[in-house]
Amino acid sequence: MRSDLQPESTDARLESRTFWSSLAGSANLQAYLFLTPLLVLMIGFIIYPFVAAIWLSLFDKTTGSAGTLIGLGNYLELIQDPVFQRVILNTCIYAFGAVALKLVFGLFMALTLNQDFKGRTLARGALLLPWIIPTAVSTLVWMWMYNDIFGVINQILVNLGIVDWGLPWLGEYRLAMIAIILVDVWRGTPFFGITTLAGLQTIPSDIYEAAEIDGAIRFRRFWYITLPQLKGVLIITSMLSLIWTFGEFQIIYILTRGGPGRATHVFSTYTYEIAFLGTNLGKGVAVSLFILPFLAIAVFFLTRYLLQTDDTRDVV
Amino acid sequence: MKNVLRWFRKGRWVRIFTVYFPAVMFLVVTLFPFYWMSISSFKPQSELYQMGKPLVVSNPTIEAYVKLFSDTMFLTWFKNSLWVAGVSTLIAVIVGALGGYAIARFRFTGRKLIGQGVLLTYLVPRTLLFIPLYDIFFRLNWLDSNWALIVSTLTFVVPFVTWLLIGYFQSIPIEIEQCARIDGASHLQVLRYVVLPLSAPGLVSGGLFAFTQAWNIFIYPLVFISSPDQKTIPVGLSMMQMGDVFLWGQLMAAGVLASLPLVIFYTFFQRYMVEGLTAGAVKG
């Protein structure tokens, strides 16, 4: 520790990567002292539970019991179960549908906000609100909007003469899926819009000027310049959103609890139902682990693009 | 007539379709639910359940707000949410700053691994962790307490805050820190008196992100908390019903009040909140 007070060693530790091996163990000690709270949290409450989840999924365990090891039994049982096959399908429809719509609307929102118009700053601020407001609050507002009789959506549809009676938004299996996707798209589009807008603003304007001289029309400029330049941002945003949407619980739990029937059950709501309402912890955890293949794909793209485009960090 | 012709010739009408029309559409769709929430919270019971004119309030009243405080535990939930979100934010910023500084500036064995670990733990979905966390909190005897909520909130807030701050710390010129070190400051002093003041915007962004997330957590309190007086706003609201009937007026009033702290933060610190939001996705 003594040498730590000497300025020359400081300089080496702060600046030079090539010297790190020559530093005393005290540099490591210092670093790990700073890192202790972070590591306790990461290892104790994220990595350990993650590993415990995988371990638990190999057991036939109900709340309060010790459980018996059954290997892949839970997984085999699940993939043969028609209800769970339905859950996989629902999750994919919900997640891919919602992310695709958010991507399209977000891109459209960003292109709109990227132009000069009166009140643009205000509009940009207002458009982000769905992302800021607690999801439980906005989901309950949507639930009230979807209300069969007094909900504003049905009242407007009836008043305009489009339908004779209000639609059962949360009571019919196809409408219910559309309803939960709509809420997710409404809430998530601002995230796409703002990140894409930030990406748009990093595109150097001289590329467009060159294209203008070449006489490229609006659509071609978008297709051959804007989109390729945005590729990184769009992939990162979509993959982040895909991870979140695959794990979405709140919107679905509040609006439909997975119903009607099992029409909107997804991994997260089904996990909750099996583990906490059915007290089958092992099987419940196995359900949630089916997200892993999708997670792995998203993480693969994310790390590739996030680390490649981010040259301000030398860590990763 | 001449003016109209000139206006058309200049191609301004194109802007109606490419700018104003989409901008107005986005604003209407985005803001409508907030409008509906606000007017519903001021409608008397009779207008709430009336067909015909859903978009206006004829006789505004604060009845729903009064009932919210007299008939429900909203105030308790609000206090719980404030406490959980406040403490989580504070801890997240401290833990994130210490860890982020070490990763940004120290050269130590395992640095790269930990740096990447921070990013990866940020990506672990919450639905994967709530069952094993339930087990851990059960053994720690933390179930039904604020600590279960604070620690579980930290699991998804701290990795992001750390990640955000690593970028901030690395953008500060290293020479300033070296000067302080030569003058005899310890690493902790350098962090406290030199680095943190210089990265204030990053701390604000990270803190606001943490608060927003903590204010929003749902699945963890749903699973870890059973007593009504320990609940936080989101779960409390989702269970605010009389038998099968939702009390829409009170729920919308609660929604307005629950959104207020975030709307206030957002009004004053919009730039930082947007920064926290985009940090993960965009370069820099």
Chai-1 contact restraints between the chains, C-beta under 6 A:
chainA,res_idxA,chainB,res_idxB,connection_type,confidence,min_distance_angstrom,max_distance_angstrom,comment,restraint_id
A,P7,B,I182,contact,1.0,0.0,6.0,A-B,restraint_1
A,T10,B,R181,contact,1.0,0.0,6.0,A-B,restraint_2
A,L14,B,I174,contact,1.0,0.0,6.0,A-B,restraint_3
A,L14,B,Q178,contact,1.0,0.0,6.0,A-B,restraint_4
A,W20,B,R107,contact,1.0,0.0,6.0,A-B,restraint_5
A,A27,B,F108,contact,1.0,0.0,6.0,A-B,restraint_6
A,N28,B,F108,contact,1.0,0.0,6.0,A-B,restraint_7
A,N28,B,T109,contact,1.0,0.0,6.0,A-B,restraint_8
A,A31,B,A102,contact,1.0,0.0,6.0,A-B,restraint_9
A,A31,B,F106,contact,1.0,0.0,6.0,A-B,restraint_10
A,A31,B,F108,contact,1.0,0.0,6.0,A-B,restraint_11
A,F34,B,L98,contact,1.0,0.0,6.0,A-B,restraint_12
A,F34,B,A102,contact,1.0,0.0,6.0,A-B,restraint_13
A,L35,B,G99,contact,1.0,0.0,6.0,A-B,restraint_14
A,L35,B,A102,contact,1.0,0.0,6.0,A-B,restraint_15
A,P37,B,V95,contact,1.0,0.0,6.0,A-B,restraint_16
A,L38,B,V95,contact,1.0,0.0,6.0,A-B,restraint_17
A,L38,B,G99,contact,1.0,0.0,6.0,A-B,restraint_18
A,L41,B,L154,contact,1.0,0.0,6.0,A-B,restraint_19
A,L41,B,V158,contact,1.0,0.0,6.0,A-B,restraint_20
A,M42,B,T121,contact,1.0,0.0,6.0,A-B,restraint_21
A,F45,B,T155,contact,1.0,0.0,6.0,A-B,restraint_22
A,I46,B,T121,contact,1.0,0.0,6.0,A-B,restraint_23
A,I46,B,V124,contact,1.0,0.0,6.0,A-B,restraint_24
A,I46,B,T155,contact,1.0,0.0,6.0,A-B,restraint_25
A,P49,B,L129,contact,1.0,0.0,6.0,A-B,restraint_26
A,P49,B,P132,contact,1.0,0.0,6.0,A-B,restraint_27
A,P49,B,L133,contact,1.0,0.0,6.0,A-B,restraint_28
A,A52,B,P132,contact,1.0,0.0,6.0,A-B,restraint_29
A,A53,B,L128,contact,1.0,0.0,6.0,A-B,restraint_30
A,A53,B,P132,contact,1.0,0.0,6.0,A-B,restraint_31
A,M109,B,F26,contact,1.0,0.0,6.0,A-B,restraint_32
A,T112,B,P22,contact,1.0,0.0,6.0,A-B,restraint_33
A,T112,B,A23,contact,1.0,0.0,6.0,A-B,restraint_34
A,Q115,B,V19,contact,1.0,0.0,6.0,A-B,restraint_35
A,F117,B,V19,contact,1.0,0.0,6.0,A-B,restraint_36
A,A123,B,A23,contact,1.0,0.0,6.0,A-B,restraint_37
A,G125,B,Q270,contact,1.0,0.0,6.0,A-B,restraint_38
A,L127,B,F26,contact,1.0,0.0,6.0,A-B,restraint_39
A,L127,B,T30,contact,1.0,0.0,6.0,A-B,restraint_40
A,I132,B,L262,contact,1.0,0.0,6.0,A-B,restraint_41
A,I132,B,Y266,contact,1.0,0.0,6.0,A-B,restraint_42
A,I133,B,S259,contact,1.0,0.0,6.0,A-B,restraint_43
A,P134,B,W215,contact,1.0,0.0,6.0,A-B,restraint_44
A,P134,B,N216,contact,1.0,0.0,6.0,A-B,restraint_45
A,P134,B,P234,contact,1.0,0.0,6.0,A-B,restraint_46
A,P134,B,A258,contact,1.0,0.0,6.0,A-B,restraint_47
A,T135,B,N216,contact,1.0,0.0,6.0,A-B,restraint_48
A,A136,B,F218,contact,1.0,0.0,6.0,A-B,restraint_49
A,A136,B,P234,contact,1.0,0.0,6.0,A-B,restraint_50
A,A136,B,L237,contact,1.0,0.0,6.0,A-B,restraint_51
A,A136,B,S238,contact,1.0,0.0,6.0,A-B,restraint_52
A,V137,B,G255,contact,1.0,0.0,6.0,A-B,restraint_53
A,V137,B,A258,contact,1.0,0.0,6.0,A-B,restraint_54
A,V137,B,S259,contact,1.0,0.0,6.0,A-B,restraint_55
A,L140,B,L251,contact,1.0,0.0,6.0,A-B,restraint_56
A,V141,B,P33,contact,1.0,0.0,6.0,A-B,restraint_57
A,V141,B,M37,contact,1.0,0.0,6.0,A-B,restraint_58
A,W144,B,W248,contact,1.0,0.0,6.0,A-B,restraint_59
A,M145,B,W36,contact,1.0,0.0,6.0,A-B,restraint_60
A,F150,B,Y49,contact,1.0,0.0,6.0,A-B,restraint_61
A,V152,B,W36,contact,1.0,0.0,6.0,A-B,restraint_62
A,V152,B,P54,contact,1.0,0.0,6.0,A-B,restraint_63
A,Q155,B,P54,contact,1.0,0.0,6.0,A-B,restraint_64
A,I194,B,T278,contact,1.0,0.0,6.0,A-B,restraint_65
A,T195,B,T278,contact,1.0,0.0,6.0,A-B,restraint_66
A,T195,B,A281,contact,1.0,0.0,6.0,A-B,restraint_67
A,T195,B,V282,contact,1.0,0.0,6.0,A-B,restraint_68
A,A198,B,T278,contact,1.0,0.0,6.0,A-B,restraint_69
A,A198,B,V282,contact,1.0,0.0,6.0,A-B,restraint_70
A,G199,B,V282,contact,1.0,0.0,6.0,A-B,restraint_71
A,V233,B,V282,contact,1.0,0.0,6.0,A-B,restraint_72
A,I236,B,A281,contact,1.0,0.0,6.0,A-B,restraint_73
A,T237,B,A281,contact,1.0,0.0,6.0,A-B,restraint_74
A,I243,B,L123,contact,1.0,0.0,6.0,A-B,restraint_75
A,G247,B,P125,contact,1.0,0.0,6.0,A-B,restraint_76
A,G247,B,T127,contact,1.0,0.0,6.0,A-B,restraint_77
A,F249,B,T127,contact,1.0,0.0,6.0,A-B,restraint_78
A,F249,B,I219,contact,1.0,0.0,6.0,A-B,restraint_79
A,Q250,B,F218,contact,1.0,0.0,6.0,A-B,restraint_80
A,I254,B,S238,contact,1.0,0.0,6.0,A-B,restraint_81
A,S268,B,T127,contact,1.0,0.0,6.0,A-B,restraint_82
A,A275,B,I131,contact,1.0,0.0,6.0,A-B,restraint_83
A,L281,B,I131,contact,1.0,0.0,6.0,A-B,restraint_84
A,G284,B,I131,contact,1.0,0.0,6.0,A-B,restraint_85
A,V285,B,I131,contact,1.0,0.0,6.0,A-B,restraint_86
A,S288,B,T127,contact,1.0,0.0,6.0,A-B,restraint_87
A,S288,B,L128,contact,1.0,0.0,6.0,A-B,restraint_88
A,V299,B,L123,contact,1.0,0.0,6.0,A-B,restraint_89
A,T309,B,K283,contact,1.0,0.0,6.0,A-B,restraint_90
A,D310,B,K283,contact,1.0,0.0,6.0,A-B,restraint_91
A,T312,B,G167,contact,1.0,0.0,6.0,A-B,restraint_92
A,T312,B,G284,contact,1.0,0.0,6.0,A-B,restraint_93
A,R313,B,G167,contact,1.0,0.0,6.0,A-B,restraint_94
A,R313,B,Q170,contact,1.0,0.0,6.0,A-B,restraint_95
A,V315,B,I103,contact,1.0,0.0,6.0,A-B,restraint_96
A,V315,B,G115,contact,1.0,0.0,6.0,A-B,restraint_97
A,V316,B,G115,contact,1.0,0.0,6.0,A-B,restraint_98
A,V316,B,Q116,contact,1.0,0.0,6.0,A-B,restraint_99
